[in-house]
Amino acid sequence: MADMHAHADDHPGERAADDPIKLLAIRDTPLSVDEVFRAVGDDAAGGTTLFVGTVRNHDGGADVDALGYSCHPTAEAELRRVAEKVVANYPVRALAAVHRVGDLHVGDLAVVVAVSCPHRGEAFEACRKLIDDLKHEVPIWKHQKFSDGTEEWVGAC
């Protein structure tokens, strides 16, 4: 009797989907974890990793009172380039990434990214690559106002 699992890697579900980029956006409206999670649902995915970045009440030892994000007009195109690089290097079944711009409050969602892959290890690696490259390469800037009256611009790239 032939081994039914001898060619498991040949199964289409073990490979990247033909069009795995499901949702990419930069928005000035509140983000939804549920929307991003639904976007990466895939029956062939054995692992889904989701990362949520929130606005914290401090940075570098100083209390943050207010925060705003702004972006360059090329930011969505750069986000797509980052996503395409991730799907080219990992067996991604589905990928989604949304980033907020505008004025945010402590606790608000600033970024939500998710990746589904055939296996959990791949999903973790691909999601980490996605958020790290997004933060380093997509031209989104954070403007923080501190409780001591100072302020700071932090560039994503």
Accessible surface in RSA format (square Angstrom, percent):
REM  Atomic radii and reference values for relative SASA: ProtOr
REM  Chains: A
REM  Algorithm: Lee & Richards
REM  Probe-radius: 1.40
REM  Slices: 20
REM RES _ NUM      All-atoms   Total-Side   Main-Chain    Non-polar    All polar
REM                ABS   REL    ABS   REL    ABS   REL    ABS   REL    ABS   REL
RES MET A   1   227.83 118.0 137.90  91.3  89.93 214.1 116.14  98.7 111.69 148.0
RES ALA A   2    88.34  81.2  65.22 100.7  23.12  52.6  75.99 107.0  12.35  32.7
RES ASP A   3    99.23  69.5  75.04  74.7  24.19  57.2  37.42  88.1  61.81  61.6
RES MET A   4   164.78  85.3 127.12  84.1  37.66  89.7 105.39  89.6  59.39  78.7
RES HIS A   5   146.64  80.1 135.29  94.0  11.35  29.0  91.16  93.9  55.48  64.6
RES ALA A   6    62.33  57.3  27.80  42.9  34.53  78.5  35.85  50.5  26.48  70.1
RES HIS A   7   133.99  73.2 121.29  84.3  12.69  32.5  89.36  92.1  44.63  51.9
RES ALA A   8    50.84  46.7  40.52  62.5  10.32  23.5  49.03  69.1   1.81   4.8
RES ASP A   9   113.88  79.8 104.42 103.9   9.46  22.4  34.06  80.2  79.82  79.6
RES ASP A  10    89.59  62.8  78.96  78.6  10.63  25.1  26.60  62.6  62.99  62.8
RES HIS A  11   112.92  61.7 107.12  74.5   5.79  14.8  79.09  81.5  33.83  39.4
RES PRO A  12    84.86  61.9  82.69  75.4   2.17   7.9  83.06  68.6   1.80  11.2
RES GLY A  13     7.21   8.9   0.00   N/A   7.21   8.9   6.18  17.0   1.03   2.3
RES GLU A  14    53.45  30.7  41.50  31.4  11.94  28.4   6.40  12.4  47.05  38.4
RES ARG A  15   119.42  50.1 116.58  59.4   2.84   6.8  60.81  83.1  58.61  35.5
RES ALA A  16    41.31  38.0  24.09  37.2  17.21  39.2  24.09  33.9  17.21  45.6
RES ALA A  17    19.48  17.9   9.87  15.2   9.62  21.9  13.03  18.3   6.45  17.1
RES ASP A  18   156.73 109.8 117.84 117.3  38.90  92.0  40.80  96.0 115.93 115.6
RES ASP A  19    98.78  69.2  94.88  94.4   3.90   9.2  30.56  71.9  68.22  68.0
RES PRO A  20    11.62   8.5  11.62  10.6   0.00   0.0  11.62   9.6   0.00   0.0
RES ILE A  21    23.87  13.6   9.48   7.1  14.39  34.7   9.48   6.8  14.39  39.1
RES LYS A  22   103.67  50.6  69.63  42.7  34.04  81.0  37.80  34.0  65.88  70.2
RES LEU A  23    31.73  17.7  27.01  19.3   4.72  11.9  31.62  22.2   0.12   0.3
RES LEU A  24    33.18  18.5   8.42   6.0  24.77  62.3   8.60   6.0  24.59  66.2
RES ALA A  25    13.47  12.4  13.09  20.2   0.38   0.9  13.47  19.0   0.00   0.0
RES ILE A  26    23.41  13.3   5.25   3.9  18.16  43.8   5.25   3.8  18.16  49.3
RES ARG A  27    61.94  26.0  56.85  29.0   5.09  12.1  23.50  32.1  38.44  23.3
RES ASP A  28   104.16  73.0  85.25  84.9  18.91  44.7  21.36  50.3  82.80  82.6
RES THR A  29    71.35  50.7  70.90  71.9   0.45   1.1  59.59  80.0  11.76  17.8
RES PRO A  30   104.22  76.0  88.69  80.8  15.53  56.5  89.09  73.6  15.12  94.0
RES LEU A  31    14.81   8.2   0.00   0.0  14.81  37.2   0.11   0.1  14.71  39.6
RES SER A  32    42.81  36.2  37.82  50.5   4.99  11.5  32.77  69.8  10.04  14.1
RES VAL A  33    50.71  33.4  47.33  42.8   3.38   8.2  47.33  41.1   3.38   9.2
RES ASP A  34    93.51  65.5  91.36  90.9   2.15   5.1  13.01  30.6  80.50  80.3
RES GLU A  35    48.91  28.1  47.43  35.9   1.48   3.5  22.73  44.0  26.18  21.4
RES VAL A  36     0.00   0.0   0.00   0.0   0.00   0.0   0.00   0.0   0.00   0.0
RES PHE A  37   114.30  57.2 112.91  69.9   1.38   3.6 112.91  68.5   1.38   4.0
RES ARG A  38   165.83  69.6 143.35  73.1  22.48  53.5  76.77 104.9  89.06  54.0
RES ALA A  39    27.41  25.2   8.46  13.1  18.95  43.1  21.22  29.9   6.19  16.4
RES VAL A  40     0.50   0.3   0.50   0.4   0.00   0.0   0.50   0.4   0.00   0.0
RES GLY A  41    56.84  70.1   0.00   N/A  56.84  70.1  34.38  94.3  22.46  50.3
RES ASP A  42    41.09  28.8  19.25  19.2  21.84  51.7   8.15  19.2  32.94  32.9
RES ASP A  43   161.64 113.2 122.46 121.9  39.18  92.7  45.04 106.0 116.60 116.3
RES ALA A  44    37.33  34.3  14.44  22.3  22.88  52.1  25.82  36.4  11.50  30.5
RES ALA A  45    25.43  23.4   1.96   3.0  23.47  53.4   2.64   3.7  22.80  60.4
RES GLY A  46    63.82  78.7   0.00   N/A  63.82  78.7  30.70  84.2  33.13  74.2
RES GLY A  47     8.62  10.6   0.00   N/A   8.62  10.6   8.18  22.4   0.44   1.0
RES THR A  48    59.73  42.5  25.10  25.4  34.63  82.5  10.49  14.1  49.24  74.4
RES THR A  49    20.30  14.4  17.34  17.6   2.96   7.1  18.26  24.5   2.05   3.1
RES LEU A  50    56.85  31.7  28.88  20.7  27.97  70.3  28.88  20.3  27.97  75.3
RES PHE A  51    85.55  42.8  82.95  51.4   2.59   6.7  85.55  51.9   0.00   0.0
RES VAL A  52    48.94  32.2  28.13  25.5  20.80  50.1  28.13  24.4  20.80  56.4
RES GLY A  53    12.55  15.5   0.00   N/A  12.55  15.5  12.55  34.5   0.00   0.0
RES THR A  54    74.04  52.7  52.94  53.7  21.10  50.3  23.58  31.7  50.46  76.3
RES VAL A  55     7.23   4.8   1.04   0.9   6.20  14.9   4.46   3.9   2.77   7.5
RES ARG A  56   118.44  49.7 110.31  56.2   8.13  19.4  45.67  62.4  72.78  44.1
RES ASN A  57    86.57  59.7  83.33  80.5   3.24   7.8  15.14  36.4  71.42  69.0
RES HIS A  58    85.29  46.6  85.23  59.2   0.06   0.1  56.80  58.5  28.49  33.2
RES ASP A  59    31.97  22.4  27.82  27.7   4.14   9.8   0.79   1.9  31.18  31.1
RES GLY A  60    83.94 103.5   0.00   N/A  83.94 103.5  46.48 127.6  37.45  83.9
RES GLY A  61    80.81  99.7   0.00   N/A  80.81  99.7  40.37 110.8  40.44  90.6
RES ALA A  62    31.48  28.9  25.42  39.2   6.06  13.8  31.48  44.3   0.00   0.0
RES ASP A  63    88.00  61.6  84.44  84.0   3.56   8.4  13.71  32.3  74.29  74.1
RES VAL A  64     8.09   5.3   1.23   1.1   6.86  16.5   1.23   1.1   6.86  18.6
RES ASP A  65    96.61  67.7  65.00  64.7  31.61  74.7  26.37  62.1  70.24  70.0
RES ALA A  66    43.89  40.4  39.82  61.4   4.07   9.3  43.89  61.8   0.00   0.0
RES LEU A  67    10.77   6.0   5.99   4.3   4.78  12.0   8.34   5.9   2.43   6.5
RES GLY A  68    13.32  16.4   0.00   N/A  13.32  16.4  10.90  29.9   2.42   5.4
RES TYR A  69    19.07   8.9  12.57   7.2   6.50  16.9   4.03   3.0  15.04  18.5
RES SER A  70    47.87  40.4  44.76  59.7   3.11   7.2  41.70  88.8   6.17   8.6
RES CYS A  71    48.68  36.8  24.08  26.9  24.60  57.8   0.00   0.0  48.68  52.5
RES HIS A  72    78.13  42.7  75.26  52.3   2.87   7.3  48.46  49.9  29.66  34.5
RES PRO A  73   127.73  93.1  88.38  80.6  39.35 143.0 100.98  83.4  26.75 166.3
RES THR A  74    63.66  45.3  59.93  60.8   3.73   8.9  56.81  76.3   6.85  10.3
RES ALA A  75     1.03   1.0   1.01   1.6   0.02   0.1   1.01   1.4   0.02   0.1
RES GLU A  76    91.39  52.5  86.29  65.3   5.11  12.2  32.84  63.5  58.56  47.8
RES ALA A  77    67.36  61.9  51.95  80.2  15.40  35.0  59.30  83.5   8.06  21.3
RES GLU A  78    48.24  27.7  48.24  36.5   0.00   0.0   8.71  16.8  39.53  32.3
RES LEU A  79     1.19   0.7   1.19   0.9   0.00   0.0   1.19   0.8   0.00   0.0
RES ARG A  80   110.27  46.3 110.27  56.2   0.00   0.0  37.85  51.7  72.42  43.9
RES ARG A  81    99.65  41.8  97.18  49.5   2.47   5.9  64.28  87.9  35.36  21.4
RES VAL A  82     0.00   0.0   0.00   0.0   0.00   0.0   0.00   0.0   0.00   0.0
RES ALA A  83     0.00   0.0   0.00   0.0   0.00   0.0   0.00   0.0   0.00   0.0
RES GLU A  84    82.41  47.3  79.59  60.2   2.82   6.7  27.73  53.6  54.68  44.6
RES LYS A  85    66.13  32.3  60.11  36.9   6.02  14.3  49.32  44.4  16.81  17.9
RES VAL A  86     0.58   0.4   0.00   0.0   0.58   1.4   0.58   0.5   0.00   0.0
RES VAL A  87    26.97  17.7  17.72  16.0   9.24  22.3  17.72  15.4   9.24  25.1
RES ALA A  88    84.78  78.0  43.33  66.9  41.45  94.3  54.33  76.5  30.45  80.7
RES ASN A  89    99.14  68.4  68.63  66.3  30.51  73.5  20.84  50.2  78.30  75.7
RES TYR A  90    50.01  23.3  42.82  24.4   7.19  18.7  19.23  14.5  30.77  37.9
RES PRO A  91    35.02  25.5  31.40  28.6   3.62  13.1  34.51  28.5   0.51   3.2
RES VAL A  92     0.00   0.0   0.00   0.0   0.00   0.0   0.00   0.0   0.00   0.0
RES ARG A  93    34.82  14.6  34.78  17.7   0.04   0.1   0.00   0.0  34.82  21.1
RES ALA A  94     0.17   0.2   0.17   0.3   0.00   0.0   0.17   0.2   0.00   0.0
RES LEU A  95     0.00   0.0   0.00   0.0   0.00   0.0   0.00   0.0   0.00   0.0
RES ALA A  96     0.00   0.0   0.00   0.0   0.00   0.0   0.00   0.0   0.00   0.0
RES ALA A  97     0.00   0.0   0.00   0.0   0.00   0.0   0.00   0.0   0.00   0.0
RES VAL A  98     0.09   0.1   0.00   0.0   0.09   0.2   0.09   0.1   0.00   0.0
RES HIS A  99     1.79   1.0   1.77   1.2   0.02   0.0   0.32   0.3   1.47   1.7
RES ARG A 100    27.91  11.7  27.91  14.2   0.00   0.0   0.00   0.0  27.91  16.9
RES VAL A 101    23.31  15.3  23.17  21.0   0.13   0.3  23.17  20.1   0.13   0.4
RES GLY A 102    30.99  38.2   0.00   N/A  30.99  38.2  30.15  82.7   0.84   1.9
RES ASP A 103   119.08  83.4 103.51 103.0  15.57  36.8  29.48  69.4  89.59  89.4
RES LEU A 104     3.58   2.0   0.00   0.0   3.58   9.0   0.00   0.0   3.58   9.6
RES HIS A 105   135.90  74.3 131.86  91.7   4.04  10.3  88.56  91.3  47.34  55.1
RES VAL A 106    80.10  52.7  56.63  51.3  23.48  56.6  56.63  49.2  23.48  63.7
RES GLY A 107    48.73  60.1   0.00   N/A  48.73  60.1  30.90  84.8  17.83  39.9
RES ASP A 108    42.44  29.7  37.55  37.4   4.89  11.6   7.24  17.0  35.21  35.1
RES LEU A 109    42.20  23.5  38.47  27.5   3.73   9.4  38.47  27.0   3.73  10.0
RES ALA A 110     3.78   3.5   3.78   5.8   0.00   0.0   3.78   5.3   0.00   0.0
RES VAL A 111     3.87   2.5   3.87   3.5   0.00   0.0   3.87   3.4   0.00   0.0
RES VAL A 112     0.00   0.0   0.00   0.0   0.00   0.0   0.00   0.0   0.00   0.0
RES VAL A 113     0.00   0.0   0.00   0.0   0.00   0.0   0.00   0.0   0.00   0.0
RES ALA A 114     0.00   0.0   0.00   0.0   0.00   0.0   0.00   0.0   0.00   0.0
RES VAL A 115     0.00   0.0   0.00   0.0   0.00   0.0   0.00   0.0   0.00   0.0
RES SER A 116     0.07   0.1   0.07   0.1   0.00   0.0   0.00   0.0   0.07   0.1
RES CYS A 117     0.00   0.0   0.00   0.0   0.00   0.0   0.00   0.0   0.00   0.0
RES PRO A 118     7.75   5.6   0.86   0.8   6.89  25.0   0.97   0.8   6.78  42.1
RES HIS A 119    92.14  50.4  89.58  62.3   2.56   6.5  64.47  66.4  27.68  32.2
RES ARG A 120   180.29  75.7 176.88  90.2   3.41   8.1  49.98  68.3 130.31  79.0
RES GLY A 121    35.71  44.0   0.00   N/A  35.71  44.0  33.04  90.7   2.67   6.0
RES GLU A 122    50.50  29.0  49.27  37.3   1.24   2.9  21.69  42.0  28.81  23.5
RES ALA A 123     0.00   0.0   0.00   0.0   0.00   0.0   0.00   0.0   0.00   0.0
RES PHE A 124   125.07  62.6 121.08  75.0   3.99  10.4 121.24  73.5   3.83  11.0
RES GLU A 125   104.88  60.2  97.01  73.4   7.87  18.7  36.84  71.3  68.04  55.6
RES ALA A 126     0.00   0.0   0.00   0.0   0.00   0.0   0.00   0.0   0.00   0.0
RES CYS A 127     2.61   2.0   2.61   2.9   0.00   0.0   0.70   1.8   1.91   2.1
RES ARG A 128   165.69  69.6 161.13  82.1   4.56  10.9  50.21  68.6 115.49  70.0
RES LYS A 129    76.31  37.2  73.48  45.1   2.83   6.7  35.98  32.4  40.33  43.0
RES LEU A 130     0.00   0.0   0.00   0.0   0.00   0.0   0.00   0.0   0.00   0.0
RES ILE A 131    17.88  10.2  17.88  13.3   0.00   0.0  17.88  12.9   0.00   0.0
RES ASP A 132    54.30  38.0  53.65  53.4   0.65   1.5  12.70  29.9  41.60  41.5
RES ASP A 133    11.48   8.0  11.48  11.4   0.00   0.0   0.00   0.0  11.48  11.4
RES LEU A 134     1.88   1.0   1.84   1.3   0.04   0.1   1.84   1.3   0.04   0.1
RES LYS A 135    76.98  37.6  73.06  44.8   3.92   9.3  56.21  50.6  20.76  22.1
RES HIS A 136   124.62  68.1 114.66  79.7   9.95  25.5  78.90  81.3  45.72  53.2
RES GLU A 137    50.80  29.2  41.25  31.2   9.55  22.7  24.12  46.6  26.68  21.8
RES VAL A 138     0.24   0.2   0.24   0.2   0.00   0.0   0.24   0.2   0.00   0.0
RES PRO A 139    14.27  10.4  14.27  13.0   0.00   0.0  14.27  11.8   0.00   0.0
RES ILE A 140     5.99   3.4   3.49   2.6   2.50   6.0   3.49   2.5   2.50   6.8
RES TRP A 141    79.53  31.9  79.49  38.5   0.04   0.1  65.63  35.0  13.89  22.5
RES LYS A 142    34.44  16.8  33.95  20.8   0.50   1.2   7.91   7.1  26.53  28.3
RES HIS A 143    32.49  17.8  31.33  21.8   1.15   2.9  16.38  16.9  16.11  18.7
RES GLN A 144     3.44   1.9   3.44   2.5   0.00   0.0   0.00   0.0   3.44   2.6
RES LYS A 145    95.79  46.7  95.79  58.8   0.00   0.0  38.98  35.1  56.80  60.5
RES PHE A 146    21.52  10.8  15.49   9.6   6.03  15.7  15.49   9.4   6.03  17.3
RES SER A 147    65.01  54.9  35.20  47.0  29.81  68.7  22.62  48.2  42.39  59.4
RES ASP A 148   104.70  73.3  66.36  66.1  38.34  90.7  48.07 113.1  56.63  56.5
RES GLY A 149    67.11  82.8   0.00   N/A  67.11  82.8  38.45 105.5  28.66  64.2
RES THR A 150    77.04  54.8  70.01  71.0   7.03  16.8  69.59  93.5   7.44  11.3
RES GLU A 151   101.07  58.0  74.51  56.4  26.56  63.2  25.64  49.6  75.44  61.6
RES GLU A 152    74.88  43.0  68.50  51.8   6.38  15.2  25.92  50.1  48.95  40.0
RES TRP A 153   152.03  61.0 126.80  61.4  25.23  59.2 108.27  57.7  43.77  71.0
RES VAL A 154    54.49  35.9  50.16  45.4   4.33  10.4  53.13  46.2   1.36   3.7
RES GLY A 155    42.33  52.2   0.00   N/A  42.33  52.2   9.58  26.3  32.74  73.3
RES ALA A 156    19.85  18.2   7.21  11.1  12.64  28.7  15.05  21.2   4.80  12.7
RES CYS A 157    88.51  66.9  28.11  31.4  60.39 141.9  47.71 120.9  40.80  44.0
END  Absolute sums over single chains surface
CHAIN  1 A     8713.9       6764.9       1949.0       4579.2       4134.7
END  Absolute sums over all chains
TOTAL          8713.9       6764.9       1949.0       4579.2       4134.7
